[in-house]
């Protein structure tokens, strides 16, 4: 069965990416229950993806998780064609001032900037239940997408005469992915990083890893985190 | 905090707000000399400043800071912070343009030169006869004048003199705030649109080493004659 648990919490990391918590109530019947999770970005880290059955009785257990990222080489070929099509739409458009202008630009922009991290991965949860019941299923995964990041900014108004100031702190959250996180609890974690994240993101060398065919998928983002400094809010 | 992150959108979230918090402006001038520049008539120096805020309720990581003038409501400066420590937040040190600093020579007195003759080191005995060391201790008096270009008094402007092996601090007419070698620190109040100065003396250790070459022996001279064609 396909399910689409809603993001309930997203801890965004200072170097980009973060930890996503998604939860949904699911109905279980006696025997094997298979749930295919929808809308899991290919940027999820299959090595660290976990499932938790909230307040589930002992007669229910997770049998296995099937996790897989799509092949980056093949996806890149598809996306290359889509980008060419988007450019052709703009080039061939005689007049883009009509009612659909905004929508067309949105689609073209989305296609133009689309990257491997924007396609969906495969995440299936197989649960064995001895009873019929409804439980809360929570999935957690690290998102290795450097295009989702945050940056703090502080505005200070100084009154030199009184020696007093007003401090205002803001957090700018950038989501340059194709995924939406609606009304989700956001937290911002600051980490010391082993090295600065390149502009190409964490999955730059994924093609080489996947084409080897004998390499177990490796976490890229998690191993770059040296030490957590603080959580902002 | 709950928020919606839409695709390819940036969201600006309010994080905290503190009103009527106290702040201080810290100013400092760090300087050191070498045997050459102590004799220079005038040296232009610049101060650095930072704002320090106390009672900041949230831990702030390294961030950009936009500083506004509360009365004018306009941006005044754009700075950075390396992050808060406890409830204390300070900006990074920036160049202070409202404080003019002139470092002038008052007097320079050459000391008496002492000459020491020493045998050459073992590996140079073939070539050198001896080593002549000439040492002198000069005394220089310099005056640093700080000019406040604003209408507000500048309190606790710190002057940090850093000593080195050539130039050592000797004495000062102005009261010292702290002497913690190799640093000597003064704290100065500079009145609004006025000046303040600090005068001090330094000792300069000058040492010159001359290598005196050995006279060739008779045998060496004879050999040299044979080698050199007439």
Interface residues (C-beta under 8 A of the other chain):
Chain A: X10 X14 X109 X110 X113 X148 X151 X152 X153 X154 X155 X156 X157 X158 X159 X160 X161 X163 X164 X165 X166 X167 X168 X169 X170 X171 X172 X173 X174 X175 X176 X177 X178 X179 X180 X181 X182 X183 X184 X185 X186 X190 X229 X230 X232 X233
Chain B: X1 X2 X3 X4 X5 X6 X7 X8 X9 X10 X11 X12 X13 X14 X15 X16 X17 X18 X19 X20 X21 X22 X23 X24 X51 X53 X56 X58 X59 X60 X61 X63 X64 X65 X66 X67 X68 X69 X70 X71 X73 X76 X81 X89 X152
